[in-house]
Amino acid sequence: MTKRPICGILGTMEFDKKLGEGRQSTAYLNGGRVYLVGKRQDSFANYLNVAQTLNLIEGRIKSVKIPEKAELIVQCNEFPNGALVTSFVPGTPLDERTGVTSAQKAAIGKTIAAFLTELDQIGGADKPSAIIYNNDKFKATIEKLSPFLTDAEAKKLAAVAAPFNKFLHKSTFGITHGDLQAKNLMVDDNNALVGIVDFGNSRILPREYDFALMNKDSEILASTLENYPRPIDMHDVKLANVALKSMRAARHPHALADAQKALAEFEI
């Protein structure tokens, strides 16, 4: 067992298992609960956002299992970056499976579409405020990222600001998952999607942001688009991808190549 001190009166807890480690957290399992232990100074702020999202949608998602009963452990001597505790979602990450058939991928896409539809029904944010916030954030991203781009790339990124503003005005804002990649899709022994985890990038954004991160498997993406009840313009998805990857690269320089690739694939 892995021993880890818990703040205040809880004493010392023996974790059953270390589940894994990422950029933001180290994940432990204990008694059917997952403990995400912060590794960065900004971890707790992210956990606060995740806890608010999970508590908002708890009991309202029926298509898959999601982390529930989110609790926060505040920053303290034992946990200088805080921690987030949630229920455990069983299953195997899809990216650890091989030989997934086209029919199974189509079924996975159908379930994702049902999940996104349930998120849509929960509602969103004040749209005028969200538009102002996202436009300002994108402008700041252009300023910060441009010195690391070629002149042609920097000029093209600046030109994206106008269509990005139009995209925000016509879009419907709602709760996004923010990272619907195979590593966060939990499947059973028959490769049926039974759970979705890692809401660390969940925000109030246009739904196109969720589709932007699903392009690594064209069959799952196609099935999700086919079963999602609202038409999605792939040009808008690519635009959201430029914004998403550029903002990420502005925060994390190692992601610059992804931003350049998204920009190169987008036609203004």
C-alpha positions in Angstrom: 0.0 0.0 0.0 1.0 3.6 -0.6 0.8 5.8 2.6 -0.2 9.4 2.2 -1.0 11.9 5.0 -4.4 13.6 4.8 -4.9 17.1 6.1 -6.1 17.8 9.6 -8.1 15.3 11.6 -8.2 12.6 8.9 -4.7 11.3 9.8 -2.7 9.1 7.5 -4.4 7.1 4.8 -3.1 4.0 3.1 -3.9 4.0 -0.6 -4.8 0.7 -2.2 -3.2 1.4 -5.5 -1.4 4.1 -7.6 -3.5 4.4 -10.8 -1.2 6.7 -12.8 0.5 10.0 -13.1 -0.2 13.0 -15.4 1.0 16.6 -15.8 -1.6 17.9 -13.2 -2.0 15.0 -10.7 -1.0 11.7 -9.3 -4.0 9.4 -9.1 -4.5 6.9 -6.2 -7.3 4.4 -5.5 -8.6 3.8 -2.0 -11.9 2.1 -1.0 -13.6 2.7 -4.3 -12.6 6.4 -4.3 -10.1 8.1 -6.6 -7.7 10.6 -5.1 -6.2 13.1 -7.5 -3.2 14.6 -5.7 -2.0 17.9 -7.1 1.5 18.3 -8.6 1.3 22.0 -9.7 0.6 25.3 -8.0 -2.5 25.7 -10.2 -3.8 22.2 -9.5 -6.3 23.2 -6.8 -7.8 26.0 -9.0 -8.4 23.3 -11.6 -9.8 20.9 -9.1 -12.3 23.6 -7.9 -13.6 24.0 -11.5 -13.8 20.2 -11.9 -15.7 19.7 -8.6 -18.2 22.4 -9.6 -18.8 20.8 -13.0 -19.2 17.3 -11.6 -21.5 18.4 -8.8 -23.6 20.3 -11.4 -24.1 17.3 -13.7 -24.2 14.6 -11.0 -27.4 12.5 -11.4 -28.2 14.0 -14.8 -25.9 11.8 -17.0 -27.5 8.4 -17.7 -25.7 7.3 -20.9 -22.4 6.5 -19.2 -20.8 6.5 -15.7 -18.9 9.6 -14.7 -16.9 10.5 -11.6 -19.3 11.5 -8.8 -19.5 12.8 -5.2 -16.6 15.2 -5.8 -14.9 16.5 -2.7 -11.9 18.8 -2.3 -8.9 18.7 0.0 -7.6 22.2 0.4 -3.9 23.1 0.2 -2.0 22.3 3.4 1.4 21.1 4.5 0.5 17.5 3.5 -1.1 18.5 0.2 0.6 21.7 -0.9 -1.3 21.7 -4.2 -4.6 20.3 -2.8 -6.4 17.2 -4.0 -9.7 16.1 -5.6 -11.6 13.0 -4.5 -14.3 11.3 -6.7 -15.9 8.0 -7.2 -14.1 5.3 -9.3 -15.3 4.7 -12.8 -14.6 1.0 -13.8 -13.5 -0.1 -17.2 -10.5 -0.1 -19.5 -9.3 3.1 -21.3 -10.1 2.7 -25.0 -6.5 3.5 -26.0 -5.3 0.3 -24.3 -7.5 -1.8 -26.5 -6.5 -3.3 -29.9 -8.7 -4.8 -32.5 -11.7 -2.6 -31.8 -14.1 -3.2 -34.8 -15.9 -0.6 -36.9 -19.2 -1.7 -35.5 -17.9 -1.2 -31.9 -16.5 2.2 -32.8 -19.9 3.2 -34.3 -21.6 2.2 -31.0 -19.0 4.2 -29.0 -19.7 7.2 -31.1 -23.5 6.8 -30.6 -23.0 6.7 -26.8 -20.7 9.8 -26.9 -23.5 11.6 -28.9 -26.0 10.7 -26.2 -23.6 12.0 -23.5 -23.1 15.3 -25.3 -26.8 15.7 -25.7 -27.3 15.2 -22.0 -24.7 17.9 -21.3 -26.6 20.2 -23.7 -29.8 19.8 -21.7 -28.1 21.0 -18.5 -27.6 24.5 -20.0 -24.8 26.9 -20.3 -23.6 30.4 -19.3 -24.4 34.0 -20.0 -23.6 34.1 -23.7 -22.6 37.9 -24.0 -20.1 37.5 -21.1 -18.8 34.2 -22.5 -18.2 35.9 -25.9 -16.3 38.8 -24.4 -14.2 36.5 -22.3 -13.3 34.1 -25.1 -12.5 36.9 -27.6 -10.2 38.6 -25.0 -8.5 35.3 -24.2 -7.9 34.6 -27.9 -6.5 38.0 -28.5 -4.1 37.5 -25.6 -3.1 34.2 -27.0 -2.3 35.8 -30.4 0.0 38.3 -28.7 1.7 35.7 -26.6 2.1 33.0 -29.2 3.1 35.1 -32.3 6.8 35.6 -31.4 7.2 31.8 -31.6 5.6 31.5 -35.0 6.8 32.3 -38.5 5.7 35.6 -39.9 3.2 33.8 -42.2 1.8 31.8 -39.3 1.5 34.8 -37.0 -0.3 36.8 -39.7 -2.7 33.9 -40.3 -3.4 33.5 -36.6 -4.2 37.2 -36.3 -6.6 36.8 -39.2 -8.4 34.0 -37.4 -9.7 36.5 -34.8 -12.5 37.8 -37.0 -14.0 34.4 -38.0 -13.5 33.3 -34.4 -15.7 36.2 -33.2 -18.4 35.3 -35.7 -18.2 31.6 -34.6 -18.7 32.6 -31.0 -21.8 34.8 -31.8 -23.6 32.0 -33.7 -22.7 29.2 -31.3 -24.6 27.7 -28.4 -22.5 27.6 -25.2 -22.8 24.8 -22.8 -20.8 22.4 -20.6 -18.0 20.7 -22.5 -16.0 17.7 -21.4 -12.9 19.2 -23.0 -10.8 16.0 -23.6 -12.8 13.3 -25.3 -9.8 11.3 -26.3 -9.5 7.5 -26.2 -7.6 7.6 -22.9 -10.6 9.0 -21.1 -13.2 6.7 -22.7 -13.7 3.6 -20.5 -14.9 0.4 -22.2 -16.1 -3.0 -20.9 -14.9 -6.4 -22.1 -17.0 -6.1 -25.3 -15.5 -2.6 -26.1 -18.8 -0.9 -25.2 -18.4 2.6 -23.8 -19.4 2.5 -20.2 -17.7 5.5 -18.6 -16.1 8.9 -19.3 -13.4 10.3 -17.0 -11.1 13.3 -16.6 -13.2 16.4 -16.6 -10.1 18.5 -16.0 -10.6 20.6 -19.1 -14.3 21.0 -18.8 -15.4 24.6 -19.5 -18.5 26.5 -20.7 -17.8 26.7 -24.4 -19.4 25.9 -27.8 -19.9 22.2 -28.4 -17.5 22.3 -31.3 -14.7 22.3 -28.8 -15.5 18.7 -27.8 -15.5 17.5 -31.5 -12.2 19.3 -32.1 -10.4 16.7 -29.9 -12.1 13.7 -31.4 -10.3 13.7 -34.7 -7.8 11.0 -33.9 -10.3 8.3 -34.8 -12.4 9.2 -37.8 -14.9 6.3 -37.3 -15.8 7.4 -33.8 -16.0 11.0 -34.8 -18.2 10.2 -37.8 -20.6 8.1 -35.7 -20.8 10.8 -33.0 -21.6 13.5 -35.6 -24.2 11.3 -37.2 -26.0 10.6 -33.9 -25.7 14.1 -32.4 -29.1 15.8 -32.9 -27.7 19.2 -33.9 -25.8 19.8 -37.2 -22.1 20.5 -36.6 -20.1 22.4 -39.2 -16.6 20.9 -39.6 -15.2 24.3 -40.5 -16.3 25.5 -37.1 -14.7 22.4 -35.5 -11.4 23.2 -37.2 -11.7 26.8 -36.1 -12.3 25.7 -32.5 -9.3 23.4 -32.8 -7.1 26.3 -33.8 -8.3 28.3 -30.8 -7.9 25.4 -28.5 -4.4 24.3 -29.6 -3.2 27.9 -29.8 -4.3 28.7 -26.2 -2.7 25.5 -25.0 0.5 26.3 -26.7 0.5 29.8 -25.2 0.5 28.1 -21.8 2.7 25.1 -22.6 5.4 25.7 -25.2 5.9 22.0 -25.8 2.4 22.1 -27.5 3.6 24.6 -30.2 3.8 22.0 -32.9 0.1 21.0 -32.4 -0.9 24.6 -32.7 1.0 25.1 -35.9 -0.5 21.9 -37.4 -4.1 23.0 -36.5 -3.4 26.4 -38.0 -2.0 24.9 -41.2 -5.1 22.7 -41.6 -7.5 25.6 -41.2 -8.7 27.6 -44.2 -9.9 31.1 -43.5 
